[in-house]
Amino acid sequence: MTSEGSQEGEQRYYVVLSADQPDGELWEHGLIYTRTEIGTDQYEQRHERSKLLFTQLADVL
């Protein structure tokens, strides 16, 4: 959940890639599907974009 100043918090949805490194450490990186539309963005749209990103990555990997 993120917020700026007095604004209410905003839920964001990430797809996290993780991999074991040769030294035994875990590598992780969060990805978010960037919004390009102008206007109000609700949590449902953010959630749908994260599911789309997950599906696209799963198809490639």
C-alpha distance matrix in Angstrom:
0.0 3.8 7.0 10.6 13.4 13.8 11.7 9.4 5.6 5.2 4.6 6.4 9.2 11.3 14.9 15.9 19.6 21.3 24.9 27.3 29.0 32.7 32.2 30.3 26.9 23.9 22.6 19.1 17.5 14.3 15.3 13.7 16.0 16.4 16.8 20.2 20.9 21.1 19.8 17.0 14.4 13.2 10.9 14.3 15.4 12.4 13.1 16.8 16.5 15.0 17.8 20.3 19.3 19.7 23.1 24.3 23.7 25.3 28.2 28.8 28.3
3.8 0.0 3.8 7.1 10.2 11.4 9.4 8.2 5.0 5.2 6.7 7.6 11.1 12.8 16.5 17.5 20.9 22.8 26.3 28.7 30.0 33.7 33.1 31.5 28.0 25.2 23.5 20.1 18.0 15.0 15.6 13.8 16.1 15.6 15.9 19.0 19.7 19.5 18.4 16.0 14.0 13.7 12.3 15.9 16.3 13.3 14.9 18.3 17.5 16.4 19.7 21.6 20.4 21.4 24.7 25.4 24.9 26.9 29.7 29.9 29.7
7.0 3.8 0.0 3.8 6.6 7.7 5.9 5.9 4.3 6.1 9.1 10.7 14.3 16.3 20.0 21.1 24.5 26.4 29.9 32.3 33.4 37.1 36.3 35.0 31.3 28.7 26.9 23.6 21.4 18.5 18.8 16.7 18.5 17.4 17.1 19.7 20.0 19.1 17.7 15.4 14.2 14.2 13.7 17.5 17.8 15.4 17.4 20.6 19.9 19.3 22.6 24.3 23.3 24.6 27.8 28.4 28.1 30.3 32.9 33.1 33.0
10.6 7.1 3.8 0.0 3.8 6.3 5.6 7.7 7.7 9.4 12.6 13.7 17.4 19.0 22.7 23.7 26.9 28.8 32.1 34.5 35.2 38.8 38.0 36.9 33.2 30.8 28.8 25.7 23.3 20.6 20.8 18.7 20.3 18.5 18.1 20.2 20.5 19.1 17.9 16.2 15.7 16.5 16.6 20.4 20.2 17.9 20.4 23.3 22.2 22.0 25.5 26.8 25.6 27.3 30.4 30.6 30.3 32.8 35.3 35.2 35.3
13.4 10.2 6.6 3.8 0.0 3.8 5.6 8.5 9.7 12.2 15.6 17.2 20.9 22.6 26.3 27.2 30.4 32.1 35.5 37.6 38.3 41.8 40.8 39.7 36.0 33.8 31.9 28.9 26.7 24.1 24.5 22.5 24.1 22.2 21.6 23.4 23.5 21.6 20.1 18.4 18.5 19.1 19.5 23.2 23.3 21.3 23.7 26.7 25.8 25.6 29.0 30.4 29.3 30.9 34.1 34.4 34.1 36.5 39.0 39.0 39.0
13.8 11.4 7.7 6.3 3.8 0.0 3.8 6.6 9.1 12.1 15.6 17.9 21.6 23.8 27.6 28.8 32.2 34.0 37.5 39.7 40.7 44.2 43.3 42.0 38.3 35.9 34.2 31.1 29.0 26.1 26.4 24.1 25.4 23.8 22.7 24.6 24.1 22.1 20.0 17.9 18.2 18.3 18.9 22.5 23.0 21.5 23.7 26.7 26.3 26.3 29.5 31.0 30.4 31.9 34.9 35.5 35.5 37.7 40.2 40.5 40.6
11.7 9.4 5.9 5.6 5.6 3.8 0.0 3.8 6.5 8.9 12.6 14.9 18.6 21.1 24.9 26.5 29.9 32.0 35.6 38.1 39.3 42.9 42.3 40.8 37.2 34.6 32.7 29.4 27.1 24.0 23.8 21.2 22.3 20.7 19.4 21.4 20.7 18.8 16.6 14.2 14.4 14.5 15.3 18.9 19.3 17.9 20.3 23.1 22.8 23.0 26.1 27.6 27.2 28.8 31.7 32.3 32.5 34.7 37.0 37.5 37.8
9.4 8.2 5.9 7.7 8.5 6.6 3.8 0.0 3.8 6.6 9.9 12.9 16.5 19.3 23.1 24.7 28.4 30.4 34.1 36.6 38.0 41.8 41.2 39.4 35.9 33.1 31.5 28.1 26.0 22.7 22.8 20.2 21.3 20.3 19.1 21.5 20.8 19.4 16.9 14.0 13.5 12.6 12.8 16.4 17.4 16.0 17.9 21.0 21.1 21.1 23.9 25.8 25.6 26.9 29.7 30.7 30.9 32.8 35.3 36.0 36.2
5.6 5.0 4.3 7.7 9.7 9.1 6.5 3.8 0.0 3.8 6.7 9.6 13.1 15.8 19.6 21.1 24.7 26.7 30.3 32.8 34.4 38.1 37.5 35.7 32.3 29.4 27.9 24.4 22.4 19.2 19.4 17.1 18.7 18.1 17.4 20.3 20.1 19.4 17.4 14.4 12.9 11.9 11.0 14.8 15.8 13.8 15.3 18.7 18.7 18.2 21.0 23.1 22.7 23.7 26.7 27.8 27.8 29.5 32.2 32.9 32.8
5.2 5.2 6.1 9.4 12.2 12.1 8.9 6.6 3.8 0.0 3.8 6.3 9.9 12.9 16.6 18.6 22.2 24.5 28.3 31.0 32.7 36.5 36.3 34.5 31.1 28.0 26.2 22.6 20.3 16.8 16.5 13.9 15.1 14.7 14.0 17.1 17.0 16.7 14.9 12.0 9.8 8.8 7.7 11.5 12.2 10.0 11.8 15.0 14.9 14.6 17.5 19.4 19.1 20.3 23.2 24.2 24.4 26.2 28.7 29.5 29.6
4.6 6.7 9.1 12.6 15.6 15.6 12.6 9.9 6.7 3.8 0.0 3.8 6.7 10.0 13.6 15.6 19.3 21.7 25.4 28.2 30.2 34.0 34.0 32.0 28.7 25.5 23.8 20.1 18.2 14.5 14.4 12.0 13.5 14.0 13.8 17.3 17.6 18.1 16.6 13.6 10.6 8.9 6.3 9.7 10.8 8.2 8.9 12.5 12.8 11.8 14.4 16.8 16.5 17.2 20.1 21.5 21.6 23.1 25.7 26.7 26.7
6.4 7.6 10.7 13.7 17.2 17.9 14.9 12.9 9.6 6.3 3.8 0.0 3.8 6.6 10.3 12.5 16.1 18.7 22.5 25.5 27.3 31.1 31.3 29.5 26.3 23.0 21.0 17.2 14.9 11.2 10.7 8.2 10.0 10.9 11.4 15.1 16.0 17.2 16.5 14.1 10.7 9.9 7.3 10.1 10.1 6.6 7.6 11.0 10.2 8.9 12.0 14.1 13.3 14.2 17.3 18.3 18.2 20.0 22.6 23.3 23.3
9.2 11.1 14.3 17.4 20.9 21.6 18.6 16.5 13.1 9.9 6.7 3.8 0.0 3.8 7.0 9.7 13.2 16.0 19.8 22.9 25.1 28.9 29.4 27.4 24.5 20.9 19.0 15.2 13.1 9.4 8.7 6.8 8.6 10.8 11.9 15.7 17.0 18.8 18.4 16.3 12.6 11.6 8.6 10.0 10.0 6.4 5.9 9.0 8.3 5.9 8.8 11.2 10.3 10.6 13.9 15.2 14.9 16.4 19.2 20.1 19.9
11.3 12.8 16.3 19.0 22.6 23.8 21.1 19.3 15.8 12.9 10.0 6.6 3.8 0.0 3.8 6.1 9.6 12.5 16.2 19.5 21.5 25.3 25.9 24.1 21.2 17.6 15.5 11.7 9.4 5.8 5.4 4.9 7.8 10.5 12.7 16.3 18.3 20.5 20.8 19.1 15.5 15.1 12.3 13.4 12.8 9.3 8.8 11.0 9.4 6.2 9.1 11.1 9.0 9.0 12.7 13.5 12.4 14.2 17.2 17.5 17.1
14.9 16.5 20.0 22.7 26.3 27.6 24.9 23.1 19.6 16.6 13.6 10.3 7.0 3.8 0.0 3.8 6.6 9.9 13.5 16.9 19.1 22.9 24.0 22.1 19.6 15.9 13.8 10.2 8.4 5.7 5.1 6.4 8.7 12.0 14.6 17.9 20.2 22.8 23.4 22.0 18.3 17.9 15.1 15.5 14.8 11.6 10.4 11.8 10.1 6.5 8.2 9.9 7.3 6.2 10.0 10.9 9.2 10.7 13.9 14.2 13.4
15.9 17.5 21.1 23.7 27.2 28.8 26.5 24.7 21.1 18.6 15.6 12.5 9.7 6.1 3.8 0.0 3.8 6.4 10.1 13.4 15.6 19.4 20.3 18.4 15.8 12.1 10.1 6.6 5.5 4.3 6.1 8.8 11.7 14.7 17.7 20.9 23.4 25.9 26.6 25.2 21.5 21.1 18.2 18.9 18.4 15.1 13.9 15.5 13.9 10.3 11.8 13.5 10.6 9.0 12.6 13.3 10.6 11.8 15.3 15.0 13.4
19.6 20.9 24.5 26.9 30.4 32.2 29.9 28.4 24.7 22.2 19.3 16.1 13.2 9.6 6.6 3.8 0.0 3.8 7.0 10.6 12.7 16.3 17.7 16.1 13.9 10.4 8.1 5.5 5.4 6.4 7.7 11.1 13.6 16.5 19.8 22.7 25.5 28.3 29.3 28.2 24.6 24.4 21.6 22.1 21.3 18.2 17.0 18.0 16.2 12.8 13.8 14.8 11.6 9.8 12.9 13.0 9.6 10.6 13.9 13.0 10.8
21.3 22.8 26.4 28.8 32.1 34.0 32.0 30.4 26.7 24.5 21.7 18.7 16.0 12.5 9.9 6.4 3.8 0.0 3.8 7.1 9.5 13.2 14.3 12.4 10.4 6.8 5.3 4.2 6.5 8.8 11.1 14.5 17.2 20.1 23.4 26.3 29.1 31.8 32.7 31.5 27.9 27.5 24.5 25.1 24.7 21.4 20.1 21.4 19.8 16.3 17.1 18.4 15.3 13.2 16.0 16.3 12.8 13.1 16.5 15.4 12.5
24.9 26.3 29.9 32.1 35.5 37.5 35.6 34.1 30.3 28.3 25.4 22.5 19.8 16.2 13.5 10.1 7.0 3.8 0.0 3.8 6.3 9.7 11.4 9.7 8.6 5.9 5.2 6.6 9.3 12.2 14.3 17.9 20.4 23.1 26.6 29.3 32.3 35.0 36.1 35.0 31.5 31.2 28.3 28.8 28.2 25.1 23.7 24.8 23.0 19.7 20.2 21.2 18.1 16.0 18.3 18.3 14.6 14.6 17.6 16.0 12.7
27.3 28.7 32.3 34.5 37.6 39.7 38.1 36.6 32.8 31.0 28.2 25.5 22.9 19.5 16.9 13.4 10.6 7.1 3.8 0.0 3.8 6.7 8.2 6.1 6.0 4.7 6.1 8.9 12.2 15.3 17.7 21.3 24.0 26.7 30.1 32.9 35.9 38.5 39.6 38.4 34.9 34.5 31.5 32.1 31.7 28.5 27.1 28.3 26.7 23.3 23.8 24.9 21.9 19.6 21.9 22.0 18.2 18.0 20.9 19.3 15.8
29.0 30.0 33.4 35.2 38.3 40.7 39.3 38.0 34.4 32.7 30.2 27.3 25.1 21.5 19.1 15.6 12.7 9.5 6.3 3.8 0.0 3.8 5.4 5.4 5.4 6.0 6.5 10.1 13.0 16.6 19.0 22.7 25.4 27.7 31.3 33.8 37.1 39.6 40.9 40.0 36.6 36.5 33.6 34.5 33.8 30.5 29.5 30.7 28.8 25.5 26.4 27.2 23.9 22.0 24.4 24.0 20.2 20.4 23.0 20.9 17.7
32.7 33.7 37.1 38.8 41.8 44.2 42.9 41.8 38.1 36.5 34.0 31.1 28.9 25.3 22.9 19.4 16.3 13.2 9.7 6.7 3.8 0.0 3.8 5.4 7.4 9.2 10.3 13.9 16.7 20.4 22.7 26.4 29.0 31.3 34.9 37.3 40.6 43.2 44.6 43.7 40.3 40.3 37.4 38.2 37.6 34.3 33.2 34.3 32.4 29.1 29.9 30.6 27.3 25.4 27.5 27.0 23.2 23.3 25.6 23.4 20.0
32.2 33.1 36.3 38.0 40.8 43.3 42.3 41.2 37.5 36.3 34.0 31.3 29.4 25.9 24.0 20.3 17.7 14.3 11.4 8.2 5.4 3.8 0.0 3.8 5.6 8.8 10.5 14.3 17.3 20.9 23.7 27.4 30.3 32.4 36.0 38.5 41.8 44.1 45.3 44.3 41.0 40.9 37.9 39.0 38.6 35.1 34.1 35.6 33.7 30.4 31.4 32.4 29.1 27.3 29.7 29.4 25.6 25.8 28.4 26.3 23.0
30.3 31.5 35.0 36.9 39.7 42.0 40.8 39.4 35.7 34.5 32.0 29.5 27.4 24.1 22.1 18.4 16.1 12.4 9.7 6.1 5.4 5.4 3.8 0.0 3.8 6.6 9.4 12.8 16.3 19.6 22.6 26.2 29.2 31.5 35.0 37.8 40.9 43.2 44.2 42.9 39.4 39.0 35.9 36.9 36.7 33.3 32.0 33.6 32.1 28.6 29.3 30.7 27.6 25.4 27.9 28.1 24.3 24.1 27.0 25.4 21.9
26.9 28.0 31.3 33.2 36.0 38.3 37.2 35.9 32.3 31.1 28.7 26.3 24.5 21.2 19.6 15.8 13.9 10.4 8.6 6.0 5.4 7.4 5.6 3.8 0.0 3.8 6.5 9.8 13.3 16.5 19.7 23.2 26.4 28.6 32.0 34.9 37.9 40.1 41.0 39.7 36.3 36.0 32.9 34.2 34.0 30.5 29.4 31.2 29.6 26.1 27.2 28.7 25.5 23.6 26.4 26.5 22.8 23.1 26.2 24.5 21.3
23.9 25.2 28.7 30.8 33.8 35.9 34.6 33.1 29.4 28.0 25.5 23.0 20.9 17.6 15.9 12.1 10.4 6.8 5.9 4.7 6.0 9.2 8.8 6.6 3.8 0.0 3.8 6.5 10.2 13.2 16.4 19.9 23.0 25.4 28.8 31.7 34.6 36.9 37.7 36.4 32.9 32.5 29.4 30.5 30.4 26.9 25.7 27.5 25.9 22.4 23.5 25.0 21.9 19.9 22.8 23.1 19.5 19.7 23.0 21.6 18.5
22.6 23.5 26.9 28.8 31.9 34.2 32.7 31.5 27.9 26.2 23.8 21.0 19.0 15.5 13.8 10.1 8.1 5.3 5.2 6.1 6.5 10.3 10.5 9.4 6.5 3.8 0.0 3.8 7.0 10.4 13.3 17.0 20.1 22.2 25.7 28.5 31.6 33.9 35.0 33.8 30.5 30.4 27.6 28.8 28.2 24.7 23.9 25.5 23.5 20.2 21.6 22.8 19.4 17.9 20.9 20.7 17.1 18.0 21.1 19.4 16.6
19.1 20.1 23.6 25.7 28.9 31.1 29.4 28.1 24.4 22.6 20.1 17.2 15.2 11.7 10.2 6.6 5.5 4.2 6.6 8.9 10.1 13.9 14.3 12.8 9.8 6.5 3.8 0.0 3.8 6.8 9.9 13.4 16.7 18.9 22.3 25.2 28.2 30.4 31.4 30.1 26.7 26.6 23.8 25.0 24.4 20.9 20.2 21.9 20.0 16.6 18.3 19.6 16.3 15.0 18.3 18.3 14.9 16.1 19.4 18.1 15.7
17.5 18.0 21.4 23.3 26.7 29.0 27.1 26.0 22.4 20.3 18.2 14.9 13.1 9.4 8.4 5.5 5.4 6.5 9.3 12.2 13.0 16.7 17.3 16.3 13.3 10.2 7.0 3.8 0.0 3.8 6.6 10.1 13.4 15.3 18.8 21.6 24.7 26.9 28.0 27.1 23.8 24.0 21.5 22.8 21.8 18.3 18.1 19.7 17.3 14.3 16.5 17.4 13.9 13.3 16.8 16.3 13.3 15.3 18.3 16.9 15.2
14.3 15.0 18.5 20.6 24.1 26.1 24.0 22.7 19.2 16.8 14.5 11.2 9.4 5.8 5.7 4.3 6.4 8.8 12.2 15.3 16.6 20.4 20.9 19.6 16.5 13.2 10.4 6.8 3.8 0.0 3.8 6.8 10.3 12.4 15.6 18.7 21.5 23.7 24.6 23.4 20.1 20.2 17.7 19.1 18.2 14.5 14.5 16.3 14.0 11.0 13.6 14.7 11.5 11.4 15.0 14.9 12.6 14.7 17.8 17.0 15.8
15.3 15.6 18.8 20.8 24.5 26.4 23.8 22.8 19.4 16.5 14.4 10.7 8.7 5.4 5.1 6.1 7.7 11.1 14.3 17.7 19.0 22.7 23.7 22.6 19.7 16.4 13.3 9.9 6.6 3.8 0.0 3.8 6.8 9.1 12.5 15.4 18.3 20.8 22.0 21.2 17.9 18.5 16.4 17.4 15.8 12.4 12.8 14.0 11.1 8.7 11.5 11.9 8.5 9.4 12.8 12.2 10.4 13.2 15.8 15.0 14.7
13.7 13.8 16.7 18.7 22.5 24.1 21.2 20.2 17.1 13.9 12.0 8.2 6.8 4.9 6.4 8.8 11.1 14.5 17.9 21.3 22.7 26.4 27.4 26.2 23.2 19.9 17.0 13.4 10.1 6.8 3.8 0.0 3.8 6.0 9.0 12.2 14.8 17.3 18.3 17.5 14.2 14.9 13.2 14.3 12.4 9.0 10.1 11.3 8.2 6.6 10.1 10.4 7.7 9.6 12.8 12.3 11.7 14.5 16.7 16.5 16.9
16.0 16.1 18.5 20.3 24.1 25.4 22.3 21.3 18.7 15.1 13.5 10.0 8.6 7.8 8.7 11.7 13.6 17.2 20.4 24.0 25.4 29.0 30.3 29.2 26.4 23.0 20.1 16.7 13.4 10.3 6.8 3.8 0.0 3.8 6.4 9.4 12.0 14.9 16.3 15.9 12.8 14.0 12.9 13.3 10.6 8.1 9.6 9.6 5.9 6.0 9.2 8.3 6.2 9.4 11.6 10.7 11.2 14.3 15.7 15.7 16.9
16.4 15.6 17.4 18.5 22.2 23.8 20.7 20.3 18.1 14.7 14.0 10.9 10.8 10.5 12.0 14.7 16.5 20.1 23.1 26.7 27.7 31.3 32.4 31.5 28.6 25.4 22.2 18.9 15.3 12.4 9.1 6.0 3.8 0.0 3.8 6.4 9.4 12.0 13.8 14.1 11.5 13.7 13.5 14.4 11.3 9.1 11.8 11.9 8.3 9.4 12.7 11.5 9.8 13.1 15.2 13.9 14.6 17.8 19.0 18.7 20.1
16.8 15.9 17.1 18.1 21.6 22.7 19.4 19.1 17.4 14.0 13.8 11.4 11.9 12.7 14.6 17.7 19.8 23.4 26.6 30.1 31.3 34.9 36.0 35.0 32.0 28.8 25.7 22.3 18.8 15.6 12.5 9.0 6.4 3.8 0.0 3.8 5.9 8.5 10.2 10.7 8.5 11.2 12.0 12.7 9.3 8.2 11.5 11.3 8.3 10.6 13.5 12.3 11.8 15.2 16.8 15.8 17.2 20.2 21.1 21.2 22.9
20.2 19.0 19.7 20.2 23.4 24.6 21.4 21.5 20.3 17.1 17.3 15.1 15.7 16.3 17.9 20.9 22.7 26.3 29.3 32.9 33.8 37.3 38.5 37.8 34.9 31.7 28.5 25.2 21.6 18.7 15.4 12.2 9.4 6.4 3.8 0.0 3.8 6.7 9.6 11.4 10.4 13.6 15.1 15.5 11.9 11.6 14.9 14.0 11.2 13.8 16.4 14.5 14.2 17.9 19.0 17.5 19.2 22.3 22.7 22.6 24.8
20.9 19.7 20.0 20.5 23.5 24.1 20.7 20.8 20.1 17.0 17.6 16.0 17.0 18.3 20.2 23.4 25.5 29.1 32.3 35.9 37.1 40.6 41.8 40.9 37.9 34.6 31.6 28.2 24.7 21.5 18.3 14.8 12.0 9.4 5.9 3.8 0.0 3.8 6.5 8.8 8.6 12.0 14.3 14.5 10.9 11.7 15.1 14.1 12.1 15.2 17.5 15.8 16.3 19.8 20.7 19.6 21.7 24.5 24.8 25.2 27.5
21.1 19.5 19.1 19.1 21.6 22.1 18.8 19.4 19.4 16.7 18.1 17.2 18.8 20.5 22.8 25.9 28.3 31.8 35.0 38.5 39.6 43.2 44.1 43.2 40.1 36.9 33.9 30.4 26.9 23.7 20.8 17.3 14.9 12.0 8.5 6.7 3.8 0.0 3.8 7.1 8.5 12.2 15.1 15.8 12.8 13.6 17.2 16.7 15.1 18.1 20.5 19.2 19.7 23.1 24.1 23.3 25.2 28.0 28.5 28.9 31.0
19.8 18.4 17.7 17.9 20.1 20.0 16.6 16.9 17.4 14.9 16.6 16.5 18.4 20.8 23.4 26.6 29.3 32.7 36.1 39.6 40.9 44.6 45.3 44.2 41.0 37.7 35.0 31.4 28.0 24.6 22.0 18.3 16.3 13.8 10.2 9.6 6.5 3.8 0.0 3.8 6.4 9.8 13.2 14.1 11.7 13.0 16.4 16.4 15.5 18.4 20.7 20.0 20.8 23.9 25.1 24.7 26.7 29.2 29.9 30.7 32.6
17.0 16.0 15.4 16.2 18.4 17.9 14.2 14.0 14.4 12.0 13.6 14.1 16.3 19.1 22.0 25.2 28.2 31.5 35.0 38.4 40.0 43.7 44.3 42.9 39.7 36.4 33.8 30.1 27.1 23.4 21.2 17.5 15.9 14.1 10.7 11.4 8.8 7.1 3.8 0.0 3.8 6.5 10.1 11.3 9.7 11.0 14.2 14.7 14.5 17.0 19.2 19.2 20.2 22.9 24.3 24.5 26.3 28.5 29.6 30.6 32.2
14.4 14.0 14.2 15.7 18.5 18.2 14.4 13.5 12.9 9.8 10.6 10.7 12.6 15.5 18.3 21.5 24.6 27.9 31.5 34.9 36.6 40.3 41.0 39.4 36.3 32.9 30.5 26.7 23.8 20.1 17.9 14.2 12.8 11.5 8.5 10.4 8.6 8.5 6.4 3.8 0.0 3.8 6.8 8.2 6.4 7.2 10.5 11.3 11.0 13.3 15.6 15.9 16.8 19.3 20.9 21.3 22.9 25.0 26.3 27.4 28.8
13.2 13.7 14.2 16.5 19.1 18.3 14.5 12.6 11.9 8.8 8.9 9.9 11.6 15.1 17.9 21.1 24.4 27.5 31.2 34.5 36.5 40.3 40.9 39.0 36.0 32.5 30.4 26.6 24.0 20.2 18.5 14.9 14.0 13.7 11.2 13.6 12.0 12.2 9.8 6.5 3.8 0.0 3.8 5.4 5.5 6.6 8.8 10.2 11.1 12.8 14.7 15.7 17.0 18.8 20.5 21.5 23.1 24.7 26.3 27.8 28.9
10.9 12.3 13.7 16.6 19.5 18.9 15.3 12.8 11.0 7.7 6.3 7.3 8.6 12.3 15.1 18.2 21.6 24.5 28.3 31.5 33.6 37.4 37.9 35.9 32.9 29.4 27.6 23.8 21.5 17.7 16.4 13.2 12.9 13.5 12.0 15.1 14.3 15.1 13.2 10.1 6.8 3.8 0.0 3.8 5.4 5.0 6.0 8.5 9.8 10.5 12.3 14.2 15.2 16.4 18.4 19.9 21.0 22.4 24.4 25.9 26.6
14.3 15.9 17.5 20.4 23.2 22.5 18.9 16.4 14.8 11.5 9.7 10.1 10.0 13.4 15.5 18.9 22.1 25.1 28.8 32.1 34.5 38.2 39.0 36.9 34.2 30.5 28.8 25.0 22.8 19.1 17.4 14.3 13.3 14.4 12.7 15.5 14.5 15.8 14.1 11.3 8.2 5.4 3.8 0.0 3.8 5.5 5.1 6.2 8.7 9.9 10.6 12.3 14.3 15.4 16.6 18.4 20.1 21.0 22.7 24.7 25.6
15.4 16.3 17.8 20.2 23.3 23.0 19.3 17.4 15.8 12.2 10.8 10.1 10.0 12.8 14.8 18.4 21.3 24.7 28.2 31.7 33.8 37.6 38.6 36.7 34.0 30.4 28.2 24.4 21.8 18.2 15.8 12.4 10.6 11.3 9.3 11.9 10.9 12.8 11.7 9.7 6.4 5.5 5.4 3.8 0.0 3.8 5.4 5.1 6.2 8.7 9.9 10.5 12.3 14.3 15.3 16.4 18.4 19.9 21.1 22.8 24.2
12.4 13.3 15.4 17.9 21.3 21.5 17.9 16.0 13.8 10.0 8.2 6.6 6.4 9.3 11.6 15.1 18.2 21.4 25.1 28.5 30.5 34.3 35.1 33.3 30.5 26.9 24.7 20.9 18.3 14.5 12.4 9.0 8.1 9.1 8.2 11.6 11.7 13.6 13.0 11.0 7.2 6.6 5.0 5.5 3.8 0.0 3.8 5.5 5.2 6.3 8.8 9.9 10.6 12.4 14.4 15.4 16.6 18.4 20.1 21.4 22.4
13.1 14.9 17.4 20.4 23.7 23.7 20.3 17.9 15.3 11.8 8.9 7.6 5.9 8.8 10.4 13.9 17.0 20.1 23.7 27.1 29.5 33.2 34.1 32.0 29.4 25.7 23.9 20.2 18.1 14.5 12.8 10.1 9.6 11.8 11.5 14.9 15.1 17.2 16.4 14.2 10.5 8.8 6.0 5.1 5.4 3.8 0.0 3.8 5.4 5.2 6.3 8.7 9.9 10.6 12.5 14.3 15.4 16.5 18.5 20.3 20.9
16.8 18.3 20.6 23.3 26.7 26.7 23.1 21.0 18.7 15.0 12.5 11.0 9.0 11.0 11.8 15.5 18.0 21.4 24.8 28.3 30.7 34.3 35.6 33.6 31.2 27.5 25.5 21.9 19.7 16.3 14.0 11.3 9.6 11.9 11.3 14.0 14.1 16.7 16.4 14.7 11.3 10.2 8.5 6.2 5.1 5.5 3.8 0.0 3.8 5.4 5.1 6.2 8.7 9.9 10.6 12.3 14.3 15.3 16.6 18.7 19.9
16.5 17.5 19.9 22.2 25.8 26.3 22.8 21.1 18.7 14.9 12.8 10.2 8.3 9.4 10.1 13.9 16.2 19.8 23.0 26.7 28.8 32.4 33.7 32.1 29.6 25.9 23.5 20.0 17.3 14.0 11.1 8.2 5.9 8.3 8.3 11.2 12.1 15.1 15.5 14.5 11.0 11.1 9.8 8.7 6.2 5.2 5.4 3.8 0.0 3.8 5.4 5.0 6.2 8.6 9.8 10.4 12.2 14.1 15.3 16.7 18.1
15.0 16.4 19.3 22.0 25.6 26.3 23.0 21.1 18.2 14.6 11.8 8.9 5.9 6.2 6.5 10.3 12.8 16.3 19.7 23.3 25.5 29.1 30.4 28.6 26.1 22.4 20.2 16.6 14.3 11.0 8.7 6.6 6.0 9.4 10.6 13.8 15.2 18.1 18.4 17.0 13.3 12.8 10.5 9.9 8.7 6.3 5.2 5.4 3.8 0.0 3.8 5.4 5.0 6.1 8.6 9.8 10.5 12.1 14.2 15.5 16.2
17.8 19.7 22.6 25.5 29.0 29.5 26.1 23.9 21.0 17.5 14.4 12.0 8.8 9.1 8.2 11.8 13.8 17.1 20.2 23.8 26.4 29.9 31.4 29.3 27.2 23.5 21.6 18.3 16.5 13.6 11.5 10.1 9.2 12.7 13.5 16.4 17.5 20.5 20.7 19.2 15.6 14.7 12.3 10.6 9.9 8.8 6.3 5.1 5.4 3.8 0.0 3.8 5.4 5.0 6.2 8.6 9.9 10.4 12.3 14.4 15.2
20.3 21.6 24.3 26.8 30.4 31.0 27.6 25.8 23.1 19.4 16.8 14.1 11.2 11.1 9.9 13.5 14.8 18.4 21.2 24.9 27.2 30.6 32.4 30.7 28.7 25.0 22.8 19.6 17.4 14.7 11.9 10.4 8.3 11.5 12.3 14.5 15.8 19.2 20.0 19.2 15.9 15.7 14.2 12.3 10.5 9.9 8.7 6.2 5.0 5.4 3.8 0.0 3.8 5.4 5.1 6.1 8.6 9.8 10.7 12.6 14.2
19.3 20.4 23.3 25.6 29.3 30.4 27.2 25.6 22.7 19.1 16.5 13.3 10.3 9.0 7.3 10.6 11.6 15.3 18.1 21.9 23.9 27.3 29.1 27.6 25.5 21.9 19.4 16.3 13.9 11.5 8.5 7.7 6.2 9.8 11.8 14.2 16.3 19.7 20.8 20.2 16.8 17.0 15.2 14.3 12.3 10.6 9.9 8.7 6.2 5.0 5.4 3.8 0.0 3.8 5.5 5.1 6.1 8.5 9.9 10.8 12.1
19.7 21.4 24.6 27.3 30.9 31.9 28.8 26.9 23.7 20.3 17.2 14.2 10.6 9.0 6.2 9.0 9.8 13.2 16.0 19.6 22.0 25.4 27.3 25.4 23.6 19.9 17.9 15.0 13.3 11.4 9.4 9.6 9.4 13.1 15.2 17.9 19.8 23.1 23.9 22.9 19.3 18.8 16.4 15.4 14.3 12.4 10.6 9.9 8.6 6.1 5.0 5.4 3.8 0.0 3.8 5.5 5.2 6.0 8.6 10.0 10.3
23.1 24.7 27.8 30.4 34.1 34.9 31.7 29.7 26.7 23.2 20.1 17.3 13.9 12.7 10.0 12.6 12.9 16.0 18.3 21.9 24.4 27.5 29.7 27.9 26.4 22.8 20.9 18.3 16.8 15.0 12.8 12.8 11.6 15.2 16.8 19.0 20.7 24.1 25.1 24.3 20.9 20.5 18.4 16.6 15.3 14.4 12.5 10.6 9.8 8.6 6.2 5.1 5.5 3.8 0.0 3.8 5.5 5.1 6.1 8.7 9.9
24.3 25.4 28.4 30.6 34.4 35.5 32.3 30.7 27.8 24.2 21.5 18.3 15.2 13.5 10.9 13.3 13.0 16.3 18.3 22.0 24.0 27.0 29.4 28.1 26.5 23.1 20.7 18.3 16.3 14.9 12.2 12.3 10.7 13.9 15.8 17.5 19.6 23.3 24.7 24.5 21.3 21.5 19.9 18.4 16.4 15.4 14.3 12.3 10.4 9.8 8.6 6.1 5.1 5.5 3.8 0.0 3.8 5.5 5.3 6.5 8.8
23.7 24.9 28.1 30.3 34.1 35.5 32.5 30.9 27.8 24.4 21.6 18.2 14.9 12.4 9.2 10.6 9.6 12.8 14.6 18.2 20.2 23.2 25.6 24.3 22.8 19.5 17.1 14.9 13.3 12.6 10.4 11.7 11.2 14.6 17.2 19.2 21.7 25.2 26.7 26.3 22.9 23.1 21.0 20.1 18.4 16.6 15.4 14.3 12.2 10.5 9.9 8.6 6.1 5.2 5.5 3.8 0.0 3.8 5.4 5.2 6.0
25.3 26.9 30.3 32.8 36.5 37.7 34.7 32.8 29.5 26.2 23.1 20.0 16.4 14.2 10.7 11.8 10.6 13.1 14.6 18.0 20.4 23.3 25.8 24.1 23.1 19.7 18.0 16.1 15.3 14.7 13.2 14.5 14.3 17.8 20.2 22.3 24.5 28.0 29.2 28.5 25.0 24.7 22.4 21.0 19.9 18.4 16.5 15.3 14.1 12.1 10.4 9.8 8.5 6.0 5.1 5.5 3.8 0.0 3.8 5.5 5.2
28.2 29.7 32.9 35.3 39.0 40.2 37.0 35.3 32.2 28.7 25.7 22.6 19.2 17.2 13.9 15.3 13.9 16.5 17.6 20.9 23.0 25.6 28.4 27.0 26.2 23.0 21.1 19.4 18.3 17.8 15.8 16.7 15.7 19.0 21.1 22.7 24.8 28.5 29.9 29.6 26.3 26.3 24.4 22.7 21.1 20.1 18.5 16.6 15.3 14.2 12.3 10.7 9.9 8.6 6.1 5.3 5.4 3.8 0.0 3.8 5.7
28.8 29.9 33.1 35.2 39.0 40.5 37.5 36.0 32.9 29.5 26.7 23.3 20.1 17.5 14.2 15.0 13.0 15.4 16.0 19.3 20.9 23.4 26.3 25.4 24.5 21.6 19.4 18.1 16.9 17.0 15.0 16.5 15.7 18.7 21.2 22.6 25.2 28.9 30.7 30.6 27.4 27.8 25.9 24.7 22.8 21.4 20.3 18.7 16.7 15.5 14.4 12.6 10.8 10.0 8.7 6.5 5.2 5.5 3.8 0.0 3.8
28.3 29.7 33.0 35.3 39.0 40.6 37.8 36.2 32.8 29.6 26.7 23.3 19.9 17.1 13.4 13.4 10.8 12.5 12.7 15.8 17.7 20.0 23.0 21.9 21.3 18.5 16.6 15.7 15.2 15.8 14.7 16.9 16.9 20.1 22.9 24.8 27.5 31.0 32.6 32.2 28.8 28.9 26.6 25.6 24.2 22.4 20.9 19.9 18.1 16.2 15.2 14.2 12.1 10.3 9.9 8.8 6.0 5.2 5.7 3.8 0.0
